[in-house]
Amino acid sequence: MATWRSPVYWGLLLLLMWVGVCSSVCVEVPSETEAVQGNNMTLLCISCMQREEVYAITNVEWYYQPLDGNRSLIFEYTEGKPREVTSPFKGRLQWNGSKDMQDVSLVLHNVTVADSGQFFCNVNRTLHFEAHQHSTASHVKIELTVKRIKGHDFTSKLSEIMMYILLAFLTLWLLVEIVYCYRKISKAEEVTQESVTDYLAIPSENKESCPVPVEDQ
């Protein structure tokens, strides 16, 4: 099962974006099935049209079935308009479909643990040809699991703490080095200044036989 962090998921997503830009081909990418409480979740439902040049009317119905309950309608797209029906999700669902009605996804806001269950995306499409009409139907099932925290949350927190500790240590070490170098330079300047002062204090007739002491490097 591909998660949003896995290379497989990103590869499929990039493939979908590339196809959308470079051609009119539609790729049916599976939806994510795991979410974290408090985040938003995209319920991805893509139903490709085989004959895009044909005029079509598309109707979409989204159903939800809890782990221990019955299936019920939560959202629908009919007569060219999205409509949110009365359900436990009312006020948290956002239509995320495309203009060509091949992507009929929903965004579920502020996911809770109680949202775990099965989501069903039913797409009914009527193709209008010159002599007849043809109806097609497609169905997508998403088994959503909502977690209270990310499974790798402890590891990421520990890594973040270690990073801050290392950063603090490096900062302290750099400050110690700066102070040490500054004091060393200041001491060298003081020794040089004292040597020059002592040299200037020597009578001129004795300066030729008294070279200015130079500090060993």
C-alpha positions as MATLAB code, in Angstrom:
seq = 'MATWRSPVYWGLLLLLMWVGVCSSVCVEVPSETEAVQGNNMTLLCISCMQREEVYAITNVEWYYQPLDGNRSLIFEYTEGKPREVTSPFKGRLQWNGSKDMQDVSLVLHNVTVADSGQFFCNVNRTLHFEAHQHSTASHVKIELTVKRIKGHDFTSKLSEIMMYILLAFLTLWLLVEIVYCYRKISKAEEVTQESVTDYLAIPSENKESCPVPVEDQ';
ca = [
       0.000    0.000    0.000;
       1.514    3.279   -1.127;
       1.542    6.149    1.332;
       1.953    9.809    0.506;
       5.636    9.625    1.538;
       6.444    6.587   -0.601;
       8.201    6.859   -3.979;
       5.401    4.802   -5.546;
       2.747    7.352   -4.615;
       4.788   10.310   -5.809;
       5.656    8.436   -8.976;
       1.978    7.867   -9.711;
       1.169   11.478   -8.924;
       3.919   12.768  -11.223;
       2.723   10.404  -13.933;
      -0.795   11.767  -13.605;
       0.443   15.383  -13.797;
       2.629   14.601  -16.815;
      -0.208   12.879  -18.615;
      -2.560   15.760  -17.881;
      -0.128   18.260  -19.382;
       1.213   16.302  -22.339;
      -1.901   14.537  -23.551;
      -5.595   13.992  -23.001;
      -5.089   10.465  -21.645;
      -6.621    9.830  -18.227;
      -4.938    7.678  -15.583;
      -6.980    6.220  -12.736;
      -4.771    6.675   -9.673;
      -5.836    4.954   -6.432;
      -6.649    7.115   -3.428;
      -4.702    7.274   -0.209;
      -6.224    5.131    2.548;
      -4.587    6.533    5.700;
      -5.111    9.895    7.362;
      -4.074   11.626   10.585;
      -6.632   13.111   12.938;
      -7.033   16.869   12.501;
      -5.624   16.948    8.960;
      -7.424   17.193    5.630;
      -7.832   14.111    3.464;
      -8.384   13.956   -0.299;
     -10.726   11.125   -1.238;
      -9.422   10.568   -4.740;
     -11.869    9.275   -7.327;
     -10.935    9.340  -11.016;
     -13.259    7.915  -13.660;
     -11.804    8.227  -17.143;
     -13.937    8.854  -20.213;
     -13.128    6.594  -23.146;
     -14.609    9.013  -25.681;
     -13.799   12.542  -24.549;
     -14.992   14.115  -27.788;
     -18.538   12.865  -27.096;
     -20.906   15.055  -25.094;
     -21.648   13.435  -21.761;
     -23.684   14.071  -18.643;
     -22.001   12.890  -15.452;
     -23.653   12.268  -12.114;
     -21.653   11.375   -9.018;
     -22.721    9.934   -5.695;
     -20.499    9.563   -2.657;
     -21.490    7.110    0.085;
     -20.012    6.346    3.481;
     -20.265    3.172    5.534;
     -18.831    3.180    9.072;
     -17.071    0.139   10.473;
     -20.209   -0.976   12.301;
     -23.033    0.690   10.409;
     -24.973    1.035    7.171;
     -24.082    2.817    3.978;
     -25.515    6.321    3.533;
     -25.306    9.115    0.949;
     -23.022   11.999    1.961;
     -22.450   13.971   -1.264;
     -23.700   14.127   -4.839;
     -23.063   15.937   -8.090;
     -26.175   16.241  -10.251;
     -27.360   18.642  -12.937;
     -23.914   20.204  -13.120;
     -23.832   21.216   -9.450;
     -22.195   19.674   -6.351;
     -24.470   19.223   -3.350;
     -23.638   18.223    0.186;
     -26.417   16.258    1.857;
     -27.232   15.970    5.535;
     -24.757   13.575    7.123;
     -22.117   13.430    9.899;
     -19.740   15.007    7.360;
     -21.886   18.031    6.545;
     -19.774   21.190    6.544;
     -16.520   19.255    6.169;
     -16.758   18.077    2.559;
     -15.414   20.100   -0.369;
     -15.885   19.289   -4.043;
     -12.514   18.866   -5.735;
     -13.618   17.646   -9.159;
     -12.167   18.750  -12.492;
     -14.014   20.577  -15.273;
     -13.957   17.560  -17.572;
     -15.558   15.473  -14.795;
     -12.915   12.779  -14.976;
     -11.640   13.675  -11.515;
     -14.601   13.683   -9.109;
     -12.692   13.749   -5.831;
     -13.699   15.145   -2.457;
     -11.665   16.799    0.296;
     -12.604   15.821    3.838;
     -11.596   18.554    6.277;
     -10.546   18.061    9.909;
     -10.492   14.275    9.839;
     -11.442   12.458   13.053;
     -10.921    8.868   14.192;
     -14.676    8.332   13.877;
     -14.354    8.936   10.106;
     -12.658    5.569    9.639;
     -14.675    3.351    7.354;
     -15.468    2.792    3.700;
     -16.159    5.542    1.175;
     -17.823    4.688   -2.136;
     -17.623    6.845   -5.255;
     -20.264    5.968   -7.863;
     -19.974    7.665  -11.247;
     -22.828    7.387  -13.741;
     -22.153    8.851  -17.151;
     -24.465    9.151  -20.162;
     -22.740    9.548  -23.525;
     -24.795   11.314  -26.212;
     -24.014   10.059  -29.722;
     -25.759   11.253  -32.866;
     -28.082    8.257  -33.115;
     -28.234    6.934  -29.570;
     -27.210    7.328  -25.957;
     -24.942    5.055  -23.967;
     -24.689    4.872  -20.192;
     -21.640    3.781  -18.233;
     -20.998    3.326  -14.523;
     -17.837    3.074  -12.466;
     -17.302    2.481   -8.771;
     -14.387    3.258   -6.477;
     -14.101    2.033   -2.885;
     -11.768    3.699   -0.381;
     -11.129    2.030    2.966;
     -10.043    4.917    5.158;
      -8.114    4.450    8.386;
      -7.634    7.494   10.634;
      -4.842    7.519   13.207;
      -4.532    9.804   16.189;
      -0.841   10.470   15.499;
       1.536    9.519   12.741;
       3.139    6.124   13.111;
       6.606    7.621   12.741;
       5.844   10.617   14.972;
       8.090    9.498   17.866;
      11.035    8.868   15.573;
      10.637   12.214   13.830;
      10.329   14.031   17.168;
      13.437   12.307   18.483;
      15.344   13.206   15.316;
      14.204   16.796   15.635;
      15.336   16.966   19.277;
      18.726   15.490   18.398;
      19.100   18.001   15.595;
      18.436   20.907   17.965;
      20.894   19.486   20.523;
      23.559   19.144   17.847;
      22.858   22.658   16.598;
      23.139   24.065   20.132;
      26.414   22.181   20.700;
      27.907   23.457   17.430;
      26.815   27.005   18.244;
      28.403   26.812   21.711;
      31.589   25.323   20.272;
      31.778   28.104   17.693;
      31.350   30.772   20.382;
      34.132   29.190   22.478;
      36.434   29.146   19.456;
      35.658   32.785   18.657;
      36.351   33.872   22.258;
      39.562   31.812   22.366;
      40.861   33.271   19.084;
      39.906   36.793   20.136;
      41.750   36.504   23.453;
      44.766   34.976   21.738;
      44.911   37.807   19.198;
      44.428   40.425   21.930;
      47.231   38.923   24.002;
      49.559   38.913   20.995;
      48.746   42.552   20.315;
      49.440   43.452   23.954;
      52.835   41.695   23.866;
      53.731   43.462   20.623;
      52.635   46.845   22.017;
      54.697   46.302   25.180;
      57.739   45.350   23.105;
      57.421   48.481   20.986;
      56.974   50.627   24.096;
      60.050   49.115   25.725;
      62.046   49.648   22.555;
      61.042   53.312   22.326;
      62.079   53.801   25.944;
      65.657   52.704   25.215;
      68.095   55.594   24.664;
      68.837   56.202   21.012;
      72.545   55.435   21.403;
      71.703   51.910   22.616;
      69.021   51.046   20.009;
      71.483   49.803   17.434;
      72.629   47.031   19.767;
      69.115   46.239   21.011;
      66.873   44.812   18.354;
      63.172   44.869   18.830;
      62.138   41.544   20.258;
      59.917   39.621   17.986;
      57.443   37.119   19.312;
      57.947   33.615   18.050;
      55.082   32.498   15.822;
];
